[in-house]
Amino acid sequence: PPPPARTRSTDVGSLLKLSVQPSRGLVDEKWKIVLQNATPSCSVTLHAHCTCEDGHNWEAFGHYTSDATGTVDGFLRPVPGSKPGLRMRKTNIQVPTVVTISVYQGHHNMGFTDRVLLASVVVERWYMAPGVRRIPITEGGLTATLFLPPGSGQFPGILDLWGGGGKLVEYRAALFASHGFASLALDYLTCKVTTDTGLVDDEYFETAYRVLQQHPQVMGSRIAMLGLSLGTSITLKMATYSDVIKLRCAVCISGSHVQPVGGSLKDILELFEKNHKKAYVNEEKQVIMRNLLLPIPSEPSLKADVGRLQCSLLLVVGEDDQNWPSYESALDMKEMMEKAGNVHLLTVLSYPNAGHLIEPPYSPHTRYSNFVSVGRREKITVGVLCIWVCLHYSMIHVSSLFFHGHSLHIRCLSN
Amino acid sequence: MLRALAPIISVAPVRAMMDERFSVLVENLPPAAPVTVQSHHYSDDQDDWEAYGHYISDHNGTVSVSKHLSFGGTYSGVEPMGLLWSMCPVPGSRMGLRLRKKDVCTPLVVNISVYSGHDGFRDKKPLASAITERWYMAPGVKRIEVNENGVRGTLFIPPGPGPFPGILDMWGGGGGLHEYRAALLASHGYTALALEYFKPGELQTANLKFQYFENAFRIIQDHPKVNPDSVGILGLSLGSSIALGLAAYSNIIKPRACVCIGANHTNGLEVHESKDGFINLEQAIVDENNHHIWRNIGLAMMRDPSNLVDVQRINCPVLLVSGQDDQNWPSVEMADDITQKMHDVGKAHQLTRIDYPDAGHLIEPPFSPHFRATNFMVKDKYKVIVLWGGQTKPHSDAQEDSWRKILVFFQQHLYSITSPKAKL
């Protein structure tokens, strides 16, 4: 008997062909989506979906008119009905994030699971390039992970610090290793030392630096520090004052130089705690913390003396940072360095409409998220929706270029 | 700018499909420095394969494999993909090796390194390395082992709701089950069945039945994710002859389009039943290296029309891909004969043929290393070395060009939005 008729004819055209390149990319690589065989001039929605490690679903979509090849420049946001205040962060970076890209007929904004699916493909997004080695580090009491690029040679090093949320966050260091840097992700707030004896002191960071410096595959004279948020405070402190840590250059994202000079991490946190009353809660019950460090003091004992810096410094700030006064701090740092005569070391990248969490490219933007700081649990507003994709892309490539250009590497990054 | 920076080598994309191009870039070299870029792969069969090119960096200290000239090595000239297609077994390896991935669920891992100097580069430590993955299966493609109705093979299904066009994928007289091409086809949106129709060494003794292949075709057609009107056949060598036989004689199945690599219209199934195996070894010629040349066996078979498929009965589009230096089978002569016969009955418009100069018999997916002669198990444990032909560079060009053309051919005939009736 003849096989049953199973051809499906739709308005869009039977046997649509959807392809995405690359199908397995690093998270900072652009992708290209091509749809073929649609009937001319018809409306389609291209939709991206993934399920995060913690089980939450994220989606993005774009509306198109067919008969054109196109690229998706949407962004991932939580599906309506999901738990509010989500932030997409990958913990197991040795496996990819799997994203399903689908095509639906017509222009829709919601209810995708109820729509007729015309075609879909699967793509993988990786934080680690093949051959990158992940090495947990407990030497010297550290809670850290070292990522080494493939190969037997030596690499410049990056000491990678996140912010007040703590934990050992690996994905950015993994990505840097995928670009040729030996990168050490360091937990300095929720680490074993802190659990056992309390907040770490300067020696902890100096130990981390030494571990990198003395590693046979790291170029000891080419080590940089990268800090976000509270990580900026540590980076500036070490870059400015440490006798042990000699940085080739430093990158500070969304942070401030305001801190008690000569103080420990504990002292820095106490300064925030002391000013906590300056935080306020907006109509949406989101906590705005930027005032904690405002106004920027003129008193020299209350801010890292960046006029003493001898290495290059890149400041990346979002002008709509609601969490830290990073923009105001950058302006003040510039002024200090102008007065001290070392402003030639400074580069400031300031993004209008960008918020606090400036992450690797194509990460979903989170306007606000649940934030568990050391000791508290609260929702913090982190910034306005914006041209996130472009911002991220330029951020990681500017960071790389900065690291490369300042004698870690000479490298021309195309694209 | 300070000197004495470490060279860095990068590959983009670092994870790619086997048929995708990549670019290899070396930076931070001294200017005008002689270097060697080398690729290395350790195969499933535990052999070491390598390719290399000798370069001279420009005054920015850069070597771009995509743009710069290789002065020699396993490839020369401006060859962006030379590090893959010119791969050969390292000196000291066993003879007659062929690189074929068995496990398609894992990538082919290639290490790409840069060394200082040209001659004797291997004696030094590499200046920098990168690792790149080459995949046969795109994410989301499903792999399903088939053992149904006597049919043995592996089915690959693209991600998505379907329905998809289908392809029956058949290799040649070497036998066995080879999944990599079907996996690639599925990665391009076709439900593809890699079919095993005899085991290696059974070329002369296998008991093949027409019905076996019809059943295989039906398995694809009947699959819920396949559009039953859009199923084609891709066959290489003996697989080519089976494809043409099915298209000409089957009353049960009608392929929508056929691609024959190594044009072969001997009636494989008929011949086997009447003679003592497919290959009359007494007619084989051996060259100065004791490699078997079988093309004259095919020429002899062509002289008797009863050995040939009546191609004039075929009603679907056919694409013939042949190598002009095919030493194993007279593909060009057979393509000539097929062309003439189709022309004689007014069916020339159904036929496309592409003959590649200096290409051999084994026209594989892009960037597969070229093998001029490899081990072949004829019967039981009796192995010979068979000469396939082809010169490496033109053969590799043929592989890349033919694959792209095959994909467009299948897209045109299997993915078209016009109904089949509108074609005739």
Interface residues (C-beta under 8 A of the other chain):
Chain A: P3 P4 A5 R6 T7 R8 G13 S14 L15 K17 L18 S19 Q21 P22 S23 R24 G25 L26 E29 Q36 N37 T39 V98 T100 S102 L117 L118 A119 S120 V121 V122 V123 E124 W126 A129 P130 G131 P150 G151 S152 G153 Q154 F155 P156 S178 H179 G180 M219 S407 L408 H409 I410 R411 C412
Chain B: M1 L2 L5 A6 P7 I8 S10 A12 P13 V14 R15 A16 M17 E20 E27 N28 N60 G61 T62 P107 V109 N111 S113 K125 P126 L127 A128 S129 A130 I131 T132 E133 W135 A138 P139 G140 P158 P159 G160 P161 P163 F164 P165 S187 H188 G189 R218 Q221 D222 P224 V226 N227 P228 D229 S230 Q411 L414 Y415 S416 I417
